[in-house]
Every structure is written in C-alpha cells, then in structure tokens.
Amino acid sequence: MSAPIDIAPASGRLGVLTPGLGAVASTFVAGVLAARGGHAVPIGSLSQMAHIRLGDRANGRNPLIREFAPIAGLDDLVFGGWDPISANALEAARTSGVLEERDLAPVSAELEGVVAMDAVFDQEWVKRLDGTRVKTGTKWEMAEALIADIARFRSDNDLERVVMVWCGSTEVYREPAAVHTSVASFEMGLKGDDPQIAPSQIYAYAALRSGVPFANGAPNLTVDLPAMLELAEIEGVPICGKDFKTGQTLMKTLIAPGLKARMLGLRGWYSTNILGNRDGEVLDDPESFKSKEVSKLGVLDTILQPEVYPDLYDNIDHVVRINYYPPRGDNKEGWDNIDIFGWMGYPMQIKINFLCRDSILAAPIVLDLALFMDLAHRAGQSGVQEWLSFYFKSPQTSGAAGPEHDIFIQQTKLKNTLRLWMGEDPVTHAEES
C-alpha cells in the first residue's frame, strides 16, 4: 500500500454556486434537497451510490465511495447561483418543466429560497436568449461584482468552502485570442472590455481569484485557456471541464469501446437530436451549435484510434445534428444510425433511439463534480483534474497526450485516483468493480 496524502477534513458547510439557474441547476438542487429529506434516492451519482473495490476479488472490501473518501455530506451543501432570466430555483424548475409538481412540493420553500443573483450576460455570446436580470459596467467591474457576490455568499451562509459549476448556456464558438495568453493580458482585457472575453470566462476568473474550484459544464472556451491555467496554479485551485456528458455522447462512449473490444469495424455514425428546452433554443443559433458540434465530434477518434487500426476505423463519416423542437421540452431524443462491418467486410447496422431527460442525466454530474472538486481542493490539488474526465464530452487535459474518452477507462482512472489519495493500491481496468 502507498502512503495516503494529507486531505483536510470536510468540516463545516460547502457552498455550491452555479452560473445559470435553469433546468440543470434547478433539477440538481431539487434532487439534493429531496435526497436529504428522504423523498428520493440520488440515482446517477457515483459519489453517493457507487462502490469501490479495495484489494483483490477474494479478500478485498467494497465500500461506498462516500464512505471511503472524505467527501462532504449532502446535509452540508448550500446552494446559490446567478441567472439572467429566473428569479429563484423554484421558478426555474417550474419554467423548465423537468420535475413534476408532486416532486417540487416537498422542497418548494427551500427552492424558492435559492434566489438568483444578477448575471453577467451578453447576448452576443448567447444570441437566442434575452437576459433581464443582468449586471452592468465594464467587464472588469462585472468581475469585481462577481467576486463580491462570492464573498457575500460565503459570509451570509457561514461557509467553510465554496465550489462553482457552470450550468449556463452554450456560448458561441470562438478560438483563443491574444487576450487569453496570460493572466496579465486577460486582466488588461477585462479593463479594456475586450470583445473576445466571454461571460463564462469572467465567472471562471472571479472563481479562481476567490480561491473557488471551477468546473465547466458547457462546451464554452472557459478554463481551457493559458490565462486560466496560469491563474489556477497561482491561486492553487482545481479546474476541470468541459461539457457534461449526458445523452448521445454518453451512448457513444459506451458503444464505441465495445465495438473496439470485439475488433468490429465502423463505416459511419450519424447522430441527430431533438430537444425543446432553453439549451435547444440556444443551440438553434449556428454559432452556439458550432461549440457543441466540436465537443461531440471529438469522441470517436480518441476511443477507436484509427491510426492504430486503419483497417477498422479509417475515414469514418461522423455527422452530428441538433434540432430545436419546442414540444419536446427537456425530454431530449437522440437518434443514432451506426454502420459497422464484420467478418470479410460484411455490413451491419445498429440503431439507437435514446429518449432521455437531459437535466435528469446532468443533475448527478453537477453533484459529483461539486463534491469531488471540493475533495481535490482539500487534498492540495490545483490545475486540471484529469481524473474527472468521466463526466465530460471534451475532457480537459494538462499534458500532450490528449483526452481519454473510453468511459470504462475514465471510471478506472477516477477510482484509482481516490485509491491512491487514500493510500490504497490502484487496480487495472479488468479488475474494476
């Protein structure tokens, strides 16, 4: 066994701040409140429901992760956030229509008490939304206002620690610019109202300057920037991202490893989605869709390794479409047509029709990221947390090797990180529980 690392105890209360208090954030808050009130079980959360194997199969132990690692308890969580539209989490939950009133009623008073702070919002970055509850001033002044919001949230709720998880909309696609190359250039850009600085980047800057870990749940260019990497190391704060892995991409990271394991070939993968929530409305704008498309398209090549297996995976036709369809609401439907081939090149097809609930799949990810990022901070970790790649479509990495997309390898890496931190021996992929 290796020596455990020194992890500060999860004493006191943990604040969870979400830029964006829409469908995902309100569903997350409602679910945690329901779970700690005994009204629901936190299904989908590894931190709450998954076991972790310690030792060999015959003589090992298999405790729950939350019993093994010193993560914060659900009773210790305090919620807050910003939103340009909704006044509080209850209003957001009712507007989004994810949860039924029978599930909201037992926690309605607590949800109403999660009041949205005025947001940093710029319609140039989210063209299909019109924010009314927004901050004004220069970008530097808005960053200062966010820092003040974080300090006030911490003080008003007597919090020991705070984490931030981006639950806002997908911003338009942009490449990194000169303003993103260093902390100094970024701060000059804030003061000069540089148009290349997105609202999500202002939130990330405010979080890191406040010593608050930041997880990016959207495909935005947010913390995957030299300026943010530098700032995370200066402040000693963990970061991770990006883009929650929920519906169709979750299916790809489940199916593609299986095809590769059996050495079955792939000709093409056509994916289309219909959804009608705020996310669907935002993605109806081509520039915002570009951010999502780039995030979704990066999965298959990394898993299938066409450079290693050219006979099986060279020149795959990979197409992704997203269509805004208001009647569907948050109940996203993903259709996949997968053209594969087997022995002697004979073609076969796989059809997937995933009628999923986007926010129901995303909510436990928000919970796990909040708890694990807090754990990482207490463990003295800073910078990119690659071990949390399990939760993202486009996992952020710190090295040149690039991201790992195979969900089973990602799960092993997550659990092995916890094992090592706690002084237990890691296991191989084949031995994972």
TORVEXMI-656729 format. One record per residue: z, y, x of N, C-alpha, C in turn; residue in one letter. Coordinates in steps of 0.2 Angstrom, whole numbers, padded with zeros to 4 digits, always signed. Layout:
REM TORVEXMI-656729
ZYXZYXZYXA...
END
This chain:
REM TORVEXMI-656729
+0000-0006+0004+0000+0000+0000+0000+0006+0004M-0004+0011+0002-0004+0018+0006+0002+0022+0003S+0004+0027+0007+0009+0032+0005+0007+0036+0000A+0011+0037-0006+0009+0042-0011+0009+0049-0008P+0005+0053-0012+0005+0060-0010+0011+0064-0014I+0013+0070-0012+0018+0073-0015+0015+0077-0021D+0017+0075-0027+0015+0078-0033+0021+0082-0036I+0020+0088-0038+0026+0092-0041+0027+0089-0048A+0033+0089-0051+0034+0086-0057+0030+0090-0063P+0029+0087-0068+0026+0091-0074+0031+0094-0078A+0035+0098-0075+0041+0101-0079+0038+0107-0083S+0042+0109-0088+0040+0115-0092+0034+0114-0096G+0031+0119-0099+0026+0119-0103+0019+0121-0100R+0014+0118-0102+0007+0118-0099+0003+0122-0104L+0000+0128-0103-0004+0131-0107-0012+0129-0106G-0015+0128-0111-0022+0126-0111-0026+0132-0114V-0030+0135-0110-0034+0141-0113-0042+0139-0113L-0045+0140-0119-0052+0138-0120-0056+0145-0121T-0060+0147-0117-0065+0152-0118-0070+0148-0123P-0070+0151-0130-0074+0148-0135-0068+0144-0139G-0068+0146-0145-0063+0143-0150-0067+0141-0156L-0072+0137-0155-0077+0135-0160-0075+0128-0162G-0081+0124-0163-0080+0117-0166-0076+0113-0161A-0078+0113-0155-0075+0108-0150-0068+0110-0149V-0066+0116-0147-0059+0118-0146-0055+0117-0152A-0057+0119-0158-0053+0119-0164-0051+0111-0165S-0056+0107-0164-0055+0100-0165-0051+0097-0160T-0051+0099-0154-0047+0097-0149-0039+0099-0151F-0038+0105-0152-0031+0107-0154-0029+0104-0160V-0033+0103-0165-0030+0100-0171-0029+0092-0170A-0033+0089-0166-0031+0082-0164-0025+0081-0160G-0024+0086-0155-0017+0085-0151-0011+0087-0156V-0012+0092-0160-0006+0093-0165-0005+0087-0169L-0011+0084-0172-0010+0078-0176-0007+0072-0173A-0009+0071-0166-0006+0066-0162+0001+0066-0161A+0003+0072-0159+0010+0073-0158+0015+0074-0164R+0012+0075-0170+0015+0075-0176+0015+0068-0179G+0012+0063-0176+0012+0056-0179+0006+0055-0184G+0002+0060-0185-0003+0059-0190-0010+0056-0188H-0011+0055-0181-0017+0052-0178-0015+0049-0172A-0020+0045-0169-0020+0042-0163-0025+0046-0158V-0024+0047-0152-0029+0051-0148-0034+0046-0145P-0038+0044-0150-0044+0039-0148-0049+0043-0144I-0051+0040-0139-0056+0043-0134-0053+0046-0128G-0047+0046-0128-0043+0049-0122-0041+0044-0117S-0044+0044-0111-0042+0039-0106-0034+0041-0104L-0033+0047-0103-0026+0049-0101-0021+0046-0106S-0022+0046-0112-0017+0043-0117-0018+0036-0119Q-0024+0033-0119-0025+0026-0121-0027+0021-0116M-0029+0023-0111-0032+0018-0106-0027+0015-0101A-0027+0009-0099-0023+0006-0094-0026+0006-0087H-0022+0005-0082-0025+0005-0076-0022-0001-0072I-0026-0005-0069-0024-0011-0066-0021-0010-0059R-0015-0012-0057-0012-0012-0051-0011-0019-0048L-0013-0020-0042-0013-0026-0039-0018-0031-0041G-0017-0037-0040-0023-0042-0041-0022-0044-0049D-0027-0048-0051-0028-0050-0058-0022-0055-0060R-0020-0059-0055-0015-0064-0057-0008-0061-0057A-0006-0057-0052+0001-0054-0052+0002-0047-0053N-0004-0043-0054-0003-0036-0055+0000-0034-0061G+0000-0027-0062+0003-0024-0068-0003-0020-0071R-0002-0018-0077-0007-0015-0081-0004-0009-0085N-0001-0004-0082+0002+0001-0086-0003+0006-0089P-0001+0010-0094-0005+0015-0097-0005+0020-0091L-0011+0024-0091-0012+0029-0086-0006+0034-0087I-0005+0036-0093+0000+0041-0094+0007+0039-0092R+0008+0033-0092+0015+0030-0089+0015+0029-0082E+0009+0029-0079+0008+0028-0072+0008+0034-0068F+0004+0039-0070+0003+0045-0066+0007+0051-0070A+0010+0055-0066+0015+0061-0069+0011+0066-0072P+0007+0064-0078+0003+0070-0082+0008+0073-0087I+0006+0079-0089+0010+0082-0094+0010+0078-0101A+0015+0079-0105+0015+0076-0111+0012+0080-0116G+0010+0077-0122+0007+0081-0127+0011+0086-0130L+0018+0085-0130+0023+0090-0133+0023+0096-0129D+0021+0096-0123+0022+0101-0118+0016+0106-0118D+0011+0105-0122+0005+0109-0122+0005+0115-0127L+0003+0120-0125+0002+0126-0129-0005+0129-0128V-0008+0131-0134-0015+0132-0134-0016+0140-0135F-0022+0142-0132-0024+0149-0133-0031+0149-0131G-0035+0154-0133-0042+0155-0131-0045+0162-0133G-0051+0162-0132-0055+0168-0134-0061+0166-0138W-0063+0170-0143-0069+0169-0147-0072+0175-0150D-0078+0176-0149-0082+0182-0152-0083+0182-0159P-0081+0176-0163-0083+0176-0170-0076+0174-0174I-0073+0168-0172-0067+0166-0176-0061+0170-0174S-0057+0171-0179-0050+0174-0179-0045+0170-0176A-0045+0163-0178-0040+0159-0176-0043+0151-0176N-0039+0147-0174-0041+0140-0173-0042+0137-0180A-0038+0139-0185-0039+0136-0192-0045+0138-0195L-0047+0145-0194-0053+0147-0197-0059+0144-0194E-0058+0143-0187-0064+0140-0183-0065+0133-0186A-0060+0129-0187-0060+0122-0189-0063+0122-0196A-0061+0126-0200-0064+0126-0207-0071+0128-0207R-0073+0133-0203-0080+0135-0202-0085+0130-0200T-0082+0127-0194-0086+0121-0191-0087+0115-0195S-0082+0114-0200-0083+0108-0204-0083+0101-0201G-0080+0101-0195-0079+0094-0192-0074+0090-0195V-0068+0093-0196-0062+0089-0199-0062+0091-0206L-0060+0086-0210-0058+0087-0217-0052+0090-0218E-0051+0093-0224-0045+0097-0226-0039+0093-0226E-0040+0086-0228-0034+0082-0228-0031+0081-0220R-0035+0082-0215-0033+0081-0208-0031+0088-0206D-0033+0093-0209-0031+0100-0206-0025+0102-0210L-0023+0100-0216-0017+0102-0219-0011+0101-0216A-0009+0095-0213-0003+0095-0210-0002+0099-0203P-0007+0102-0201-0007+0106-0194-0009+0113-0195V-0010+0115-0202-0014+0121-0203-0010+0127-0201S-0003+0127-0201+0001+0133-0199+0000+0133-0192A+0001+0128-0188+0000+0128-0181-0007+0130-0178E-0012+0128-0182-0019+0130-0180-0020+0138-0181L-0017+0140-0187-0018+0147-0188-0014+0152-0183E-0009+0149-0180-0005+0152-0175-0009+0153-0168G-0014+0149-0168-0018+0150-0161-0023+0155-0163V-0021+0161-0161-0025+0167-0163-0030+0168-0157V-0036+0169-0158-0042+0171-0153-0041+0178-0150A-0041+0178-0144-0041+0184-0141-0049+0187-0140M-0050+0193-0140-0056+0196-0140-0060+0193-0134D-0066+0191-0135-0070+0188-0130-0074+0192-0125A-0076+0190-0119-0081+0193-0115-0087+0190-0118V-0092+0194-0120-0098+0191-0124-0104+0196-0122F-0109+0193-0121-0116+0197-0120-0121+0193-0123D-0124+0196-0128-0129+0192-0132-0136+0191-0128Q-0136+0194-0122-0142+0192-0118-0141+0185-0115E-0135+0183-0115-0134+0176-0112-0133+0171-0118W-0132+0173-0124-0132+0168-0130-0136+0172-0135V-0142+0171-0135-0146+0175-0140-0146+0174-0147K-0144+0168-0149-0144+0167-0156-0137+0168-0160R-0132+0171-0156-0125+0172-0159-0124+0180-0158L-0120+0182-0163-0119+0189-0163-0111+0190-0163D-0108+0192-0158-0101+0192-0157-0099+0199-0160G-0093+0199-0163-0090+0205-0166-0083+0206-0163T-0080+0201-0161-0073+0201-0158-0074+0201-0150R-0076+0207-0147-0078+0207-0140-0074+0212-0136V-0074+0211-0130-0071+0216-0125-0077+0221-0123K-0075+0227-0121-0079+0232-0119-0078+0234-0112T-0082+0238-0109-0081+0241-0102-0086+0237-0097G-0085+0239-0091-0089+0236-0086-0087+0228-0085T-0091+0225-0081-0089+0218-0080-0082+0217-0076K-0081+0222-0072-0075+0222-0068-0069+0223-0072W-0070+0228-0077-0065+0229-0082-0063+0223-0087E-0069+0220-0088-0068+0214-0093-0064+0208-0089M-0066+0208-0082-0062+0203-0078-0055+0204-0078A-0053+0211-0077-0046+0213-0076-0043+0212-0083E-0047+0213-0089-0044+0211-0095-0042+0204-0096A-0047+0200-0094-0045+0193-0094-0039+0191-0090L-0039+0193-0084-0033+0192-0080-0026+0194-0083I-0027+0200-0087-0021+0202-0091-0019+0198-0097A-0025+0195-0100-0024+0190-0105-0020+0184-0103D-0022+0181-0097-0019+0175-0095-0012+0176-0093I-0011+0182-0090-0004+0184-0088+0001+0184-0094A-0002+0188-0099+0002+0189-0106+0003+0182-0109R-0002+0178-0109-0002+0171-0112+0004+0167-0109F+0004+0167-0102+0009+0164-0098+0016+0166-0100R+0017+0173-0100+0023+0176-0101+0026+0175-0108S+0021+0176-0113+0023+0176-0120+0025+0169-0122D+0023+0164-0119+0024+0157-0121+0029+0153-0116N+0031+0157-0111+0036+0154-0106+0033+0148-0103D+0027+0149-0100+0023+0143-0097+0025+0142-0090L+0025+0136-0088+0026+0135-0081+0019+0135-0077E+0014+0132-0081+0007+0131-0078+0002+0133-0083R-0004+0134-0081-0010+0135-0086-0016+0132-0083V-0020+0129-0087-0027+0127-0086-0032+0130-0090V-0039+0130-0088-0044+0133-0093-0050+0128-0093M-0052+0127-0099-0058+0123-0100-0063+0126-0104V-0069+0127-0102-0074+0131-0105-0076+0127-0111W-0076+0130-0117-0078+0126-0123-0083+0131-0127C-0086+0136-0124-0090+0140-0127-0097+0138-0127G-0102+0142-0129-0109+0140-0130-0113+0140-0123S-0118+0136-0124-0123+0136-0118-0126+0143-0117T-0126+0145-0111-0129+0151-0109-0136+0150-0107E-0140+0155-0107-0147+0155-0105-0148+0152-0097V-0153+0149-0096-0154+0146-0089-0155+0152-0084Y-0152+0151-0078-0153+0156-0073-0152+0152-0066R-0155+0154-0061-0154+0152-0054-0149+0156-0051E-0146+0153-0046-0141+0158-0042-0145+0164-0039P-0141+0169-0039-0144+0175-0036-0140+0178-0030A-0142+0183-0027-0138+0186-0021-0131+0187-0023A-0130+0189-0029-0123+0191-0031-0118+0185-0031V-0121+0179-0031-0116+0173-0031-0115+0170-0024H-0117+0174-0019-0117+0170-0012-0110+0171-0009T-0105+0175-0011-0099+0176-0009-0094+0179-0014S-0088+0179-0012-0083+0182-0017-0084+0190-0016V-0085+0192-0010-0086+0199-0009-0092+0202-0013A-0098+0198-0013-0104+0200-0016-0103+0200-0024S-0099+0195-0026-0098+0194-0033-0093+0200-0036F-0088+0201-0032-0084+0207-0034-0088+0214-0034E-0092+0215-0029-0096+0220-0030-0101+0220-0036M-0103+0214-0037-0107+0214-0043-0104+0215-0050G-0097+0213-0050-0093+0214-0056-0093+0222-0057L-0091+0225-0051-0090+0233-0052-0097+0236-0053K-0102+0233-0051-0109+0236-0052-0112+0234-0058G-0109+0230-0063-0112+0227-0069-0118+0224-0067D-0118+0219-0062-0124+0216-0060-0127+0211-0066D-0133+0212-0068-0135+0208-0074-0135+0200-0073P-0135+0198-0067-0135+0191-0065-0128+0188-0066Q-0123+0192-0068-0116+0189-0069-0116+0187-0076I-0115+0181-0078-0114+0178-0085-0107+0179-0087A-0106+0179-0093-0099+0179-0096-0095+0173-0094P-0098+0167-0093-0094+0161-0091-0091+0162-0084S-0095+0166-0080-0093+0167-0073-0087+0172-0072Q-0087+0177-0077-0082+0181-0077-0075+0178-0079I-0076+0173-0084-0070+0169-0086-0067+0165-0080Y-0072+0162-0076-0070+0157-0070-0067+0162-0065A-0070+0168-0064-0067+0172-0059-0060+0174-0061Y-0059+0176-0067-0052+0178-0069-0047+0172-0069A-0049+0166-0070-0045+0160-0070-0043+0159-0063A-0048+0158-0058-0046+0157-0051-0042+0162-0048L-0043+0169-0049-0039+0174-0047-0032+0173-0050R-0031+0170-0055-0025+0169-0058-0021+0163-0056S-0025+0159-0052-0022+0153-0050-0022+0147-0055G-0027+0148-0059-0028+0143-0065-0034+0139-0064V-0033+0132-0064-0039+0127-0063-0044+0128-0069P-0050+0127-0067-0056+0129-0072-0060+0123-0072F-0062+0120-0078-0066+0115-0080-0072+0118-0084A-0078+0117-0082-0084+0119-0086-0087+0114-0090N-0086+0115-0097-0089+0110-0102-0096+0111-0104G-0099+0116-0101-0106+0118-0103-0111+0117-0097A-0118+0117-0098-0122+0117-0093-0123+0124-0089P-0119+0128-0091-0120+0135-0088-0119+0135-0080N-0122+0140-0077-0121+0141-0070-0114+0145-0069L-0109+0142-0068-0102+0145-0069-0098+0144-0062T-0096+0138-0061-0092+0137-0055-0096+0134-0049V-0102+0131-0051-0106+0128-0046-0110+0134-0042D-0106+0138-0039-0109+0144-0035-0105+0145-0029L-0108+0147-0023-0104+0148-0017-0098+0153-0018P-0099+0158-0022-0093+0163-0023-0087+0159-0026A-0089+0155-0031-0083+0152-0035-0080+0146-0030M-0084+0143-0026-0082+0138-0022-0077+0141-0016L-0079+0147-0014-0075+0150-0009-0069+0153-0012E-0069+0155-0018-0063+0158-0022-0058+0152-0023L-0061+0146-0025-0056+0141-0027-0052+0139-0021A-0056+0139-0015-0052+0137-0009-0047+0142-0007E-0049+0149-0007-0045+0154-0006-0038+0154-0010I-0039+0153-0016-0033+0153-0021-0030+0146-0021E-0033+0140-0018-0030+0134-0019-0030+0131-0026G-0036+0132-0029-0036+0130-0036-0042+0125-0037V-0041+0119-0041-0046+0114-0043-0051+0117-0048P-0057+0115-0047-0063+0116-0052-0067+0110-0053I-0070+0110-0058-0075+0104-0060-0080+0106-0065C-0085+0102-0066-0090+0103-0071-0096+0098-0069G-0101+0099-0073-0102+0103-0079-0105+0099-0085K-0104+0102-0091-0107+0099-0097-0104+0093-0099D-0100+0093-0104-0097+0087-0107-0102+0082-0109F-0100+0076-0107-0104+0070-0108-0102+0067-0114K-0106+0068-0120-0104+0066-0126-0109+0061-0129T-0114+0063-0132-0118+0059-0136-0124+0055-0133G-0130+0058-0133-0135+0054-0130-0135+0053-0122Q-0132+0058-0119-0131+0056-0111-0126+0051-0110T-0121+0051-0114-0116+0045-0114-0120+0038-0115L-0124+0038-0119-0128+0032-0120-0132+0030-0114M-0135+0035-0111-0139+0034-0105-0135+0031-0099K-0129+0034-0099-0125+0032-0093-0122+0025-0094T-0122+0023-0101-0120+0016-0102-0126+0011-0102L-0132+0013-0104-0138+0008-0104-0141+0007-0098I-0142+0013-0094-0146+0013-0088-0143+0008-0083A-0136+0009-0082-0133+0004-0077-0134-0003-0079P-0134-0005-0085-0136-0012-0087-0143-0014-0086G-0148-0010-0087-0155-0011-0085-0155-0013-0078L-0152-0008-0074-0152-0009-0066-0149-0015-0064K-0143-0017-0067-0140-0023-0065-0144-0029-0066A-0148-0029-0071-0152-0035-0073-0159-0034-0069R-0160-0029-0066-0167-0028-0062-0172-0028-0067M-0171-0025-0073-0177-0024-0078-0180-0017-0077L-0186-0016-0077-0190-0010-0076-0190-0005-0082G-0191+0001-0080-0191+0006-0085-0198+0010-0085L-0202+0011-0090-0208+0015-0090-0206+0022-0092R-0202+0023-0098-0201+0029-0100-0195+0029-0105G-0192+0035-0106-0186+0036-0110-0187+0043-0114W-0188+0042-0120-0189+0048-0125-0183+0049-0129Y-0180+0055-0128-0174+0057-0132-0175+0063-0136S-0173+0063-0142-0173+0069-0147-0167+0069-0150T-0164+0075-0152-0158+0076-0155-0159+0081-0161N-0155+0080-0167-0155+0085-0172-0148+0086-0173I-0146+0093-0173-0139+0095-0175-0139+0102-0178L-0134+0103-0181-0134+0110-0185-0128+0114-0184G-0124+0113-0179-0118+0117-0178-0120+0123-0174N-0115+0127-0172-0116+0133-0168-0120+0131-0161R-0118+0125-0158-0122+0123-0152-0129+0122-0153D-0131+0119-0159-0138+0118-0161-0141+0125-0162G-0138+0130-0165-0141+0136-0166-0142+0140-0159E-0137+0139-0155-0138+0142-0148-0144+0139-0144V-0144+0132-0145-0150+0129-0141-0156+0129-0144L-0157+0132-0150-0163+0134-0153-0167+0139-0149D-0163+0143-0145-0167+0148-0140-0169+0144-0134D-0176+0145-0133-0178+0141-0127-0175+0142-0120P-0172+0148-0119-0169+0149-0113-0162+0145-0112E-0159+0145-0118-0152+0141-0118-0154+0133-0118S-0159+0131-0121-0161+0124-0121-0163+0122-0114F-0166+0127-0110-0168+0125-0103-0162+0123-0099K-0156+0126-0100-0150+0125-0097-0148+0117-0098S-0148+0116-0105-0146+0109-0107-0151+0104-0105K-0158+0105-0105-0163+0101-0103-0162+0099-0095E-0161+0104-0091-0159+0102-0084-0153+0097-0083V-0148+0099-0087-0142+0095-0087-0143+0087-0089S-0147+0087-0094-0149+0080-0097-0154+0076-0093K-0158+0079-0090-0164+0076-0086-0161+0073-0079L-0156+0075-0077-0154+0073-0070-0150+0066-0070G-0149+0063-0075-0145+0057-0076-0149+0051-0073V-0155+0049-0075-0158+0043-0074-0160+0042-0067L-0163+0046-0064-0165+0045-0057-0159+0043-0052D-0153+0047-0053-0147+0045-0049-0145+0038-0050T-0145+0036-0056-0142+0029-0058-0147+0024-0056I-0154+0025-0057-0159+0020-0056-0162+0019-0049L-0161+0025-0045-0163+0025-0038-0170+0023-0037Q-0175+0027-0040-0182+0025-0039-0185+0024-0032P-0181+0028-0027-0183+0027-0020-0182+0021-0017E-0176+0017-0020-0174+0011-0018-0178+0005-0022V-0180+0007-0028-0183+0002-0032-0189+0004-0035Y-0194+0006-0031-0200+0009-0034-0204+0005-0039P-0204-0002-0038-0207-0007-0042-0205-0006-0050D-0198-0004-0050-0195-0004-0057-0195+0003-0060L-0194+0008-0056-0192+0014-0058-0196+0020-0056Y-0201+0019-0053-0205+0025-0050-0209+0028-0056D-0210+0034-0056-0214+0038-0061-0212+0037-0068N-0205+0037-0069-0203+0036-0076-0205+0043-0080I-0207+0042-0086-0208+0048-0091-0201+0049-0095D-0198+0054-0093-0191+0056-0096-0192+0062-0100H-0192+0062-0106-0193+0068-0111-0186+0069-0115V-0184+0075-0116-0178+0077-0120-0180+0082-0124V-0178+0082-0131-0179+0087-0136-0173+0088-0140R-0172+0094-0142-0166+0096-0146-0169+0100-0152I-0167+0098-0158-0170+0102-0164-0164+0104-0168N-0164+0111-0170-0159+0114-0174-0160+0112-0181Y-0156+0109-0184-0157+0107-0191-0150+0108-0195Y-0149+0114-0198-0143+0116-0201-0139+0111-0206P-0143+0107-0210-0139+0102-0215-0135+0097-0211P-0137+0096-0205-0133+0090-0201-0126+0093-0199R-0125+0099-0198-0119+0102-0195-0117+0099-0189G-0111+0097-0188-0108+0094-0181-0110+0087-0181D-0113+0084-0186-0114+0077-0185-0121+0076-0182N-0121+0076-0176-0127+0076-0172-0130+0069-0172K-0137+0068-0173-0141+0062-0172-0145+0062-0166E-0145+0057-0162-0149+0056-0157-0153+0050-0157G-0160+0051-0156-0165+0045-0156-0167+0044-0149W-0167+0038-0147-0170+0036-0141-0175+0030-0141D-0181+0031-0138-0185+0026-0138-0186+0024-0130N-0184+0018-0128-0184+0016-0121-0189+0011-0120I-0194+0012-0116-0199+0007-0114-0198+0004-0108D-0196-0002-0108-0194-0006-0102-0199-0012-0101I-0199-0015-0095-0203-0021-0094-0199-0026-0090F-0201-0032-0091-0198-0038-0088-0202-0042-0084G-0201-0049-0084-0204-0054-0080-0212-0053-0081W-0215-0053-0075-0223-0052-0075-0225-0046-0078M-0221-0041-0079-0223-0034-0081-0223-0034-0089G-0221-0039-0093-0222-0038-0100-0218-0033-0103Y-0221-0029-0107-0217-0023-0110-0212-0025-0116P-0207-0021-0116-0202-0022-0122-0199-0015-0123M-0196-0014-0129-0193-0008-0131-0186-0009-0134Q-0182-0003-0132-0176-0003-0135-0175+0004-0139I-0173+0003-0145-0172+0009-0150-0165+0010-0151K-0163+0016-0150-0156+0018-0151-0156+0024-0156I-0152+0023-0162-0151+0029-0166-0143+0030-0167N-0141+0035-0163-0134+0036-0162-0132+0042-0167F-0129+0041-0173-0126+0046-0177-0119+0047-0175L-0119+0052-0171-0112+0054-0168-0109+0060-0171C-0103+0061-0169-0100+0068-0171-0098+0071-0164R-0102+0076-0163-0102+0079-0156-0095+0082-0154D-0091+0085-0159-0085+0088-0157-0079+0082-0157S-0080+0077-0161-0076+0071-0160-0076+0068-0154I-0082+0068-0151-0083+0065-0144-0080+0069-0138L-0081+0076-0140-0079+0081-0134-0072+0082-0134A-0068+0082-0140-0061+0084-0140-0057+0080-0135A-0057+0073-0135-0053+0070-0130-0055+0071-0123P-0061+0073-0121-0063+0075-0115-0059+0082-0113I-0059+0087-0117-0055+0093-0116-0048+0091-0114V-0045+0087-0118-0038+0085-0117-0037+0082-0110L-0041+0077-0108-0041+0073-0102-0042+0078-0096D-0047+0083-0097-0048+0087-0091-0042+0092-0090L-0039+0094-0096-0034+0099-0095-0028+0095-0092A-0026+0089-0093-0021+0085-0090-0022+0083-0083L-0028+0081-0082-0030+0079-0075-0031+0085-0070F-0033+0090-0073-0034+0096-0068-0027+0099-0067M-0023+0099-0071-0016+0101-0070-0012+0096-0065D-0014+0090-0066-0011+0085-0061-0014+0086-0054L-0020+0088-0053-0023+0089-0047-0020+0095-0044A-0019+0100-0048-0016+0106-0045-0009+0105-0042H-0005+0101-0046+0002+0099-0044+0002+0095-0038R-0004+0091-0037-0005+0087-0031-0007+0091-0025A-0008+0097-0026-0010+0101-0020-0018+0101-0019G-0022+0099-0024-0029+0098-0023-0032+0105-0025Q-0038+0106-0021-0042+0113-0023-0049+0111-0022S-0053+0116-0025-0060+0115-0024-0063+0110-0029G-0069+0107-0028-0072+0102-0033-0068+0096-0034V-0067+0094-0040-0064+0087-0041-0069+0082-0043Q-0072+0079-0038-0077+0074-0040-0075+0068-0044E-0069+0067-0043-0066+0061-0047-0066+0062-0054W-0067+0068-0057-0068+0069-0064-0075+0069-0066L-0080+0066-0062-0087+0066-0064-0088+0062-0070S-0083+0057-0072-0084+0053-0078-0085+0057-0084F-0083+0063-0084-0083+0067-0091-0089+0072-0091Y-0094+0072-0086-0099+0077-0086-0106+0074-0086F-0111+0078-0089-0118+0076-0088-0120+0078-0081K-0118+0083-0079-0121+0086-0072-0115+0086-0067S-0112+0081-0065-0106+0082-0061-0106+0086-0055P-0102+0090-0054-0102+0095-0048-0099+0091-0042Q-0102+0092-0036-0100+0088-0030-0099+0093-0025T-0095+0091-0020-0094+0095-0014-0098+0093-0008S-0101+0087-0008-0105+0085-0002-0112+0085-0003G-0116+0083+0002-0123+0082+0001-0126+0076-0002A-0121+0071-0004-0124+0065-0006-0126+0066-0014A-0124+0071-0017-0126+0072-0024-0121+0068-0029G-0122+0069-0035-0118+0066-0040-0119+0059-0042P-0114+0056-0044-0114+0049-0046-0114+0049-0054E-0119+0046-0057-0120+0046-0064-0118+0039-0068H-0117+0034-0064-0116+0027-0067-0109+0028-0070D-0108+0027-0076-0101+0029-0079-0096+0024-0077I-0098+0018-0075-0093+0012-0073-0091+0014-0066F-0095+0016-0062-0093+0018-0055-0089+0025-0056I-0091+0029-0060-0086+0035-0061-0079+0033-0064Q-0079+0029-0068-0072+0026-0070-0068+0024-0065Q-0071+0020-0061-0068+0017-0055-0065+0022-0050T-0070+0027-0049-0068+0032-0044-0062+0036-0047K-0062+0038-0054-0056+0041-0057-0050+0037-0056L-0050+0031-0058-0044+0027-0057-0042+0026-0050K-0046+0025-0046-0044+0024-0039-0041+0030-0036N-0043+0036-0038-0040+0042-0036-0033+0042-0038T-0032+0041-0044-0025+0040-0047-0021+0035-0043L-0024+0029-0041-0020+0024-0037-0018+0027-0031R-0023+0030-0027-0022+0032-0020-0016+0038-0020L-0017+0042-0025-0012+0048-0026-0005+0045-0027W-0004+0039-0030+0002+0036-0032+0004+0031-0027M+0000+0030-0022+0002+0025-0016+0000+0018-0018G-0004+0017-0022-0007+0010-0024-0013+0009-0021E-0015+0003-0020-0021+0001-0017-0027+0002-0022D-0033+0005-0019-0038+0005-0024-0041-0002-0025P-0046-0002-0030-0049-0009-0032-0057-0007-0032V-0060-0013-0031-0068-0012-0031-0070-0012-0038T-0076-0010-0039-0079-0010-0046-0078-0016-0050H-0079-0022-0047-0079-0028-0050-0072-0030-0053A-0067-0027-0050-0060-0028-0051-0057-0024-0056E-0061-0019-0058-0058-0013-0063-0056-0016-0069E-0051-0013-0072-0048-0015-0079-0052-0012-0084S
END
